Structures are given as C-alpha cells and as structure tokens.
Amino acid sequence: MSGRLAIGICCYPTFGGSGVIATEIGLGMARRGHRVHLFAYDRPARLSDDEADVIFHRVDVRDYPVFHHPPYALAMSSRIVDVARHEPLDLVHVHYAVPHATSAFLAREILGADGPRIVTTLHGTDITLIGRDPIYRPVARFSIERSDAVTVPSRWLAEETRRLLELAHVPIEVVPNFVDPERFTAAPPREPGDCARLVHVSNFRAVKRVEDVVAIFAGVVARRPARLVLVGDGPEMGRVEALVDALDLRRHVDFLGERHDVRAVLAGADLFLLPSESESFGVAALEAQAVGVPVIASHVGGVPEVIADGETGLLLPIGDVAGMTEAALGLLADPERLLRMRAAARARAIEHFEINAVLDRYEALYRRLLAS
C-alpha cells in the first residue's frame, strides 16, 4: 500500500519515555505527509500548542456516582470510534498494552469491517509490572494477541514479554527507541577543573532509585566540587528532597521539575546518572548520549543495548552506590577519557538510534500490515 496514511496514536501524555516516543512518532509521520490523530487525556509534553500537523484528541473521562473509578479505557475506545467514524483510520499505534491496546481492540470491534489495524508497542512496565499482575495479566495477554503487530524497544523486553505472558507464539519485532540528533545536538566539552555537573532525568518513581542518585552524588561532592541537577517530578520526590536535606546537600542540588528544554540541561552536564532497578530501554540515557554525556547506569534490562559499557558509559550492578561513586570520580579525574566517551556516546546515538532510520522501520511496518 502506498500513499498517505491515516494514523492514530494512543499514549500517556507524560514526560516519561513512552509518551515522548509516541509523540515523536506522530510528529515524524506527520512531517512525512501522513494524517496523524493523537489520543491522550492531556496534551503530551512534546506536542506544542502550535503543532498543526498532528490533530490532538483529548480523552475526557466522565465521572458518574455509579463509577467507583472513572473508566478511562472505555473513554479512550469511544474517542477512537468517534474520530474513525468521521475520518476512517488505517491503523492505530498504541503505546502500552493495558489499557491502550485493550481500548483499541474494543474500538475496532465496535467499528466492525471499517476498524483500523492495531500496532502495539510495549514499553516495559506494562509487562514487568502490570502484565505480571494476576488481575491484569489475562487482559494484557489477550490485547497483545489480538494486535496485528507488536513491537518492543529492546531484545530484553521481547524475551521478558514472551516469558512472563507465555507468548512464544506471538511475533514480536524489536524496534529501538530513538533520538533526533538535530534537536539533541552535541554540547561543547566543559573546561577541566570546572565544578562537575551530574544530571538525572526521570519520572521519580521508585524503580528509578533516585535516592541512589543522591547517595552517589554525596560521595562525589565529598571529594571534589560538584552540583547535582534533578529534572522531573513524581511520587518519590518528597523522599528525595528529604534525603537531600538530611545529608545537608540542598546548596549543591538543583531541582528543576519537569522541563521541555532537556537538551539545554544536558548540554551543561559532565555525567548522567541512571541507577534504575529496571529499564526496558532508557530514553533519557539515549538523549544524554546524543548530547555527548556519558552515562553511569545499572546493568539491567535493555540498558546494555543502549550504553556500550566502557565506551559510552559505565554499567554496574543495581544498588552499587559505592561502585557508581568511584566510577563517576574516576571519569571526572580523567578529562581525556571523559572526552573520548563524550565523542563515542554521540556517535553511538547517531549510528544506532537516529530518528529517521527508526521512523522508516515503523512506516514500512504500517504499509506491510495494510498491504497484507
């Protein structure tokens, strides 16, 4: 099938990796001339108000006394149906199995023969947390099985999906997450001897182990001048702030909250810290590498597929705060090695994760589905 496609994108609108990737796919497809409809309960963080090439459809959830919890999944299904009846959708690309793949399946059943194909991209917690929960596992498994195509950003997540949900019979294509090197341009190297800047960007959930970030930084700043820059917000923020105060580090730490100018923050960084206990990929780490910032991270999940250990960053066991502290101090004390890692990080991001190459794969997948 050739020509212009009508594509629906369903995602969470947050600053997290899945929302970023989903929005960037929509924007990229729109730039290629396709008609893109983006469904979310709020305008996604990466979708500007003046972005005319992507049509945003807000999913409003009505609350009635009989509902103990407002039925977001049903509201998403109804919104897809409403749009598709006015302008038929060729396919819906959903991000997260539960609830978005479930919502898309129900919408397709309602639309019947005119229903769109469904592409489901799994991002990690929809499998490792929601998918393994006995309450949601049957729905997650069913929704993935009923998808016309399933993609994941890493080989690790493909294996976990097959293992946890017993889906060996379902084809799963590994399509990596990506970065736009023209947006996340390389930063000039910082002068040796400057106060070191360590950066962490996340949704501040427990799985990110942001308290480890603070502990690593405490070990660094005890031995050399340094600042910690924290970008994002989430449920663990209160605990993180309490730890910063308990360690008397407030004067050394910048809490920037949720920011749209992440590249500008990364441009002033020497190192990026990502000591997560679970990561299916690590979009924030990829964006750091694209700017030329080496990453110190946990050797977990899909992270080793993104970061080349010893070349573009350093990978250590989960919870090894002492090891990560020494790794950071070692790099900061060796400007020549740090400079080599900066160049290698940028080169790897472009070579393996450049946005247009990945969008080519998604567009080919869409056309292959519609032609079959």
C-alpha positions as CSV (number, residue, x, y, z in Angstrom):
1,M,0.0,0.0,0.0
2,S,1.3,3.4,-1.0
3,G,0.1,7.0,-0.4
4,R,-1.0,8.9,2.6
5,L,-1.9,7.0,5.7
6,A,-4.4,8.0,8.4
7,I,-2.7,7.0,11.7
8,G,-4.0,7.1,15.2
9,I,-1.5,7.3,18.1
10,C,-2.6,6.5,21.7
11,C,-0.3,7.2,24.6
12,Y,0.1,8.7,28.1
13,P,0.9,12.4,27.8
14,T,3.6,12.4,30.5
15,F,7.3,13.3,30.3
16,G,8.1,9.5,30.6
17,G,9.8,7.6,27.8
18,S,6.6,6.1,26.3
19,G,4.9,9.4,25.9
20,V,8.0,11.0,24.4
21,I,8.5,8.2,21.9
22,A,4.8,8.0,20.9
23,T,4.5,11.8,20.3
24,E,7.7,11.9,18.3
25,I,6.5,9.0,16.1
26,G,3.3,11.0,15.5
27,L,5.2,14.2,14.7
28,G,7.6,12.3,12.4
29,M,4.8,10.6,10.5
30,A,3.0,14.0,10.1
31,R,6.2,15.5,8.7
32,R,6.2,12.7,6.1
33,G,2.8,13.8,4.9
34,H,0.6,11.3,6.8
35,R,-2.6,12.3,8.6
36,V,-2.0,11.8,12.4
37,H,-4.5,11.8,15.2
38,L,-3.1,11.7,18.7
39,F,-5.3,10.4,21.6
40,A,-4.4,11.2,25.2
41,Y,-6.1,12.5,28.4
42,D,-4.0,15.7,28.1
43,R,-1.7,17.3,25.5
44,P,1.6,15.4,25.5
45,A,4.6,17.1,26.8
46,R,6.4,17.0,23.5
47,L,3.4,18.3,21.5
48,S,3.4,22.0,21.3
49,D,0.2,24.1,21.2
50,D,1.0,25.4,17.8
51,E,1.8,22.0,16.2
52,A,-0.7,21.9,13.4
53,D,0.5,18.7,11.7
54,V,-0.9,16.5,14.4
55,I,-4.5,16.6,15.4
56,F,-4.9,16.2,19.2
57,H,-8.0,14.5,20.6
58,R,-8.4,14.9,24.3
59,V,-9.9,11.8,26.0
60,D,-12.4,13.1,28.6
61,V,-13.4,10.7,31.3
62,R,-16.9,11.4,32.7
63,D,-17.4,10.6,36.4
64,Y,-20.7,9.3,37.5
65,P,-21.8,8.2,41.0
66,V,-22.0,4.6,39.9
67,F,-18.4,4.6,38.8
68,H,-16.0,3.8,41.7
69,H,-13.2,4.6,39.3
70,P,-13.7,6.6,36.1
71,P,-13.4,4.2,33.1
72,Y,-10.5,5.7,31.2
73,A,-10.1,2.7,28.9
74,L,-13.7,2.9,27.8
75,A,-13.4,6.6,27.2
76,M,-10.4,6.0,25.0
77,S,-12.3,3.4,23.0
78,S,-15.2,5.8,22.4
79,R,-12.9,8.6,21.4
80,I,-11.2,6.4,18.8
81,V,-14.6,5.3,17.4
82,D,-15.9,8.8,17.2
83,V,-12.9,10.0,15.2
84,A,-12.8,6.9,13.0
85,R,-16.4,7.4,12.0
86,H,-15.8,10.9,10.8
87,E,-12.4,10.1,9.2
88,P,-11.5,6.4,8.9
89,L,-8.2,5.4,10.4
90,D,-5.9,3.0,8.6
91,L,-4.3,1.9,11.8
92,V,-3.9,2.8,15.5
93,H,-0.5,2.7,17.0
94,V,-0.9,2.2,20.8
95,H,1.7,2.6,23.5
96,Y,1.2,0.3,26.4
97,A,-0.8,-3.0,26.3
98,V,-3.1,-2.1,29.2
99,P,-5.2,-0.1,28.7
100,H,-4.4,1.3,25.3
101,A,-4.2,-2.0,23.2
102,T,-7.4,-3.1,25.1
103,S,-9.1,0.2,24.2
104,A,-8.0,-0.1,20.5
105,F,-9.3,-3.7,20.3
106,L,-12.7,-2.7,21.7
107,A,-12.9,0.3,19.2
108,R,-12.1,-2.0,16.3
109,E,-14.8,-4.4,17.4
110,I,-17.3,-1.6,17.5
111,L,-16.3,-0.3,14.1
112,G,-16.5,-3.7,12.5
113,A,-15.2,-4.0,8.9
114,D,-14.1,-0.4,9.0
115,G,-12.0,-0.8,12.0
116,P,-8.3,0.0,11.9
117,R,-5.3,-2.3,12.2
118,I,-3.6,-2.2,15.6
119,V,0.1,-1.8,16.2
120,T,1.0,-2.2,19.9
121,T,4.4,-1.0,21.3
122,L,5.3,-2.3,24.7
123,H,7.5,-0.1,26.9
124,G,8.3,-2.1,29.9
125,T,6.2,-1.6,33.0
126,D,3.1,-2.7,31.0
127,I,4.8,-6.1,31.0
128,T,7.1,-6.2,34.1
129,L,4.6,-4.7,36.5
130,I,1.1,-4.6,35.0
131,G,1.5,-7.7,32.8
132,R,2.6,-10.0,35.6
133,D,-0.1,-8.8,38.0
134,P,-2.7,-11.6,38.1
135,I,-5.5,-9.0,38.0
136,Y,-4.4,-7.6,34.6
137,R,-2.4,-10.4,33.1
138,P,-5.2,-12.1,31.2
139,V,-6.3,-8.7,29.7
140,A,-2.7,-7.8,28.8
141,R,-2.1,-11.2,27.2
142,F,-5.4,-11.0,25.2
143,S,-4.8,-7.5,24.0
144,I,-1.3,-8.3,22.7
145,E,-2.5,-11.5,21.0
146,R,-5.3,-9.5,19.2
147,S,-2.8,-6.8,18.0
148,D,-1.9,-7.0,14.3
149,A,1.8,-6.2,15.1
150,V,3.7,-6.0,18.4
151,T,7.0,-4.1,18.8
152,V,9.4,-3.6,21.7
153,P,12.4,-1.3,22.1
154,S,14.9,-3.9,23.2
155,R,15.7,-7.6,22.9
156,W,15.5,-7.9,26.6
157,L,11.8,-6.7,26.7
158,A,10.9,-9.1,23.9
159,E,12.3,-12.0,25.9
160,E,10.5,-10.8,29.1
161,T,7.2,-10.5,27.3
162,R,7.4,-14.0,25.9
163,R,8.4,-15.4,29.3
164,L,6.1,-13.5,31.6
165,L,3.0,-13.7,29.5
166,E,3.8,-17.1,27.8
167,L,3.6,-15.5,24.3
168,A,6.1,-17.6,22.4
169,H,3.6,-17.9,19.6
170,V,3.3,-14.1,19.0
171,P,5.7,-12.4,16.6
172,I,7.4,-9.5,18.4
173,E,9.6,-7.1,16.4
174,V,12.4,-5.2,18.1
175,V,12.3,-1.6,17.0
176,P,14.5,0.6,19.2
177,N,13.6,3.9,20.7
178,F,15.3,6.8,19.0
179,V,16.6,10.4,19.3
180,D,16.7,13.3,17.0
181,P,20.4,14.4,16.7
182,E,19.4,17.7,15.2
183,R,17.4,18.5,18.3
184,F,19.8,16.9,20.8
185,T,22.9,18.4,19.3
186,A,26.4,17.8,20.7
187,A,27.4,20.0,23.5
188,P,30.9,21.6,23.6
189,P,33.2,19.9,26.2
190,R,33.4,21.6,29.5
191,E,36.7,23.0,30.7
192,P,38.7,20.7,33.0
193,G,38.6,21.9,36.6
194,D,35.1,23.3,36.5
195,C,32.6,22.3,39.2
196,A,31.4,18.9,37.9
197,R,27.7,18.7,37.0
198,L,25.9,15.4,37.4
199,V,22.4,15.1,35.9
200,H,19.4,12.8,36.4
201,V,16.1,13.0,34.4
202,S,13.2,10.7,35.2
203,N,9.6,10.4,36.4
204,F,10.8,10.0,40.0
205,R,9.2,6.6,40.6
206,A,10.6,4.0,43.0
207,V,12.0,1.9,40.1
208,K,14.4,4.8,39.2
209,R,16.1,4.6,42.6
210,V,16.6,8.4,42.7
211,E,17.8,8.1,46.3
212,D,20.8,6.2,44.9
213,V,21.4,9.2,42.6
214,V,21.6,11.4,45.7
215,A,23.8,9.0,47.5
216,I,26.2,8.7,44.6
217,F,26.3,12.5,44.4
218,A,27.0,12.8,48.1
219,G,30.1,10.6,47.6
220,V,31.3,12.7,44.7
221,V,30.8,16.1,46.3
222,A,32.6,15.0,49.5
223,R,35.8,14.6,47.4
224,R,35.5,17.3,44.7
225,P,33.4,20.4,43.7
226,A,30.2,19.2,42.1
227,R,26.5,20.0,41.5
228,L,23.6,17.7,41.0
229,V,20.8,18.7,38.6
230,L,17.5,16.8,39.0
231,V,14.9,17.1,36.2
232,G,11.4,15.7,36.5
233,D,8.8,15.0,39.2
234,G,6.9,12.1,40.6
235,P,5.8,10.1,43.7
236,E,9.4,9.8,45.1
237,M,10.1,13.5,45.0
238,G,9.3,14.0,48.7
239,R,11.6,11.2,49.8
240,V,14.4,12.6,47.6
241,E,14.1,16.1,49.0
242,A,14.1,14.7,52.5
243,L,17.3,12.8,51.8
244,V,19.0,15.8,50.2
245,D,18.2,17.8,53.4
246,A,19.2,15.0,55.7
247,L,22.6,14.9,54.0
248,D,22.9,18.7,54.1
249,L,23.2,18.9,50.3
250,R,20.5,21.4,49.4
251,R,23.0,24.1,48.4
252,H,24.6,21.7,45.9
253,V,21.4,20.4,44.3
254,D,19.1,22.0,41.7
255,F,15.5,20.7,41.5
256,L,14.3,21.8,38.1
257,G,11.0,20.0,37.9
258,E,9.5,18.9,34.6
259,R,11.3,20.7,31.7
260,H,10.8,21.0,28.0
261,D,14.4,22.1,27.4
262,V,16.1,18.9,28.4
263,R,18.8,19.3,25.8
264,A,19.8,22.6,27.4
265,V,20.2,21.0,30.8
266,L,22.1,18.1,29.4
267,A,24.5,20.4,27.5
268,G,25.9,21.6,30.8
269,A,26.4,18.1,32.2
270,D,29.6,16.0,32.7
271,L,27.8,12.8,33.6
272,F,24.3,11.3,33.5
273,L,23.2,9.0,36.4
274,L,20.7,6.2,35.9
275,P,20.9,3.7,38.7
276,S,17.4,2.2,38.0
277,E,16.4,-1.3,39.2
278,S,14.5,-1.8,35.9
279,E,14.8,-0.2,32.5
280,S,13.4,-1.7,29.3
281,F,15.5,0.8,27.3
282,G,16.4,4.2,28.8
283,V,15.2,7.1,26.6
284,A,16.7,9.7,29.0
285,A,20.1,7.9,28.8
286,L,19.9,7.9,25.0
287,E,19.2,11.6,24.8
288,A,22.1,12.2,27.2
289,Q,24.4,10.2,24.9
290,A,23.2,12.2,21.9
291,V,24.3,15.4,23.5
292,G,27.6,13.7,24.3
293,V,27.2,13.0,28.0
294,P,28.5,9.6,29.3
295,V,26.1,7.6,31.4
296,I,26.7,5.7,34.6
297,A,23.9,3.2,35.0
298,S,22.7,-0.1,36.4
299,H,23.5,-3.1,34.3
300,V,19.8,-4.1,33.9
301,G,17.1,-4.8,31.4
302,G,17.7,-3.2,28.0
303,V,20.3,-0.7,29.2
304,P,23.3,-2.7,27.9
305,E,21.7,-2.5,24.4
306,V,21.8,1.3,24.6
307,I,25.0,2.0,26.5
308,A,28.3,0.4,25.4
309,D,30.0,-0.4,28.7
310,G,33.4,1.2,28.9
311,E,32.9,3.1,25.7
312,T,29.9,5.4,26.1
313,G,29.3,4.9,29.8
314,L,29.8,2.6,32.7
315,L,27.4,-0.2,33.9
316,L,27.4,-1.5,37.4
317,P,25.2,-3.8,39.5
318,I,21.9,-2.5,40.8
319,G,22.4,-0.7,44.1
320,D,26.1,-0.5,43.9
321,V,26.3,3.1,45.1
322,A,29.9,2.8,46.1
323,G,30.9,1.4,42.7
324,M,29.0,4.1,40.8
325,T,30.5,6.8,43.0
326,E,34.0,5.6,42.3
327,A,33.2,5.3,38.6
328,A,32.0,8.9,38.5
329,L,35.0,10.2,40.4
330,G,37.3,8.2,38.1
331,L,35.9,9.7,34.9
332,L,35.8,13.2,36.3
333,A,39.5,12.8,37.2
334,D,40.4,11.7,33.7
335,P,39.5,14.5,31.3
336,E,41.0,12.7,28.2
337,R,38.9,9.5,28.9
338,L,35.8,11.6,29.5
339,L,36.3,13.4,26.2
340,R,36.7,10.1,24.3
341,M,33.5,8.9,26.0
342,R,31.6,12.0,25.0
343,A,32.5,11.6,21.4
344,A,31.7,7.9,21.4
345,A,28.4,8.5,23.1
346,R,27.3,10.9,20.4
347,A,28.5,8.7,17.6
348,R,26.6,5.6,19.0
349,A,23.4,7.5,19.4
350,I,23.5,8.6,15.8
351,E,24.7,5.3,14.4
352,H,22.2,3.1,16.1
353,F,19.3,5.2,17.2
354,E,18.8,8.1,14.7
355,I,15.1,9.0,14.5
356,N,14.6,8.8,10.7
357,A,16.0,5.3,10.4
358,V,13.6,4.1,13.1
359,L,10.7,6.0,11.5
360,D,11.5,4.2,8.3
361,R,11.0,0.9,10.0
362,Y,7.7,1.9,11.5
363,E,6.4,3.3,8.2
364,A,7.4,0.0,6.5
365,L,5.6,-1.9,9.2
366,Y,2.5,0.1,8.7
367,R,2.4,-0.4,5.0
368,R,3.2,-4.1,5.3
369,L,0.2,-4.6,7.6
370,L,-2.1,-2.7,5.4
371,A,-1.0,-4.5,2.3
372,S,-1.5,-7.9,3.8
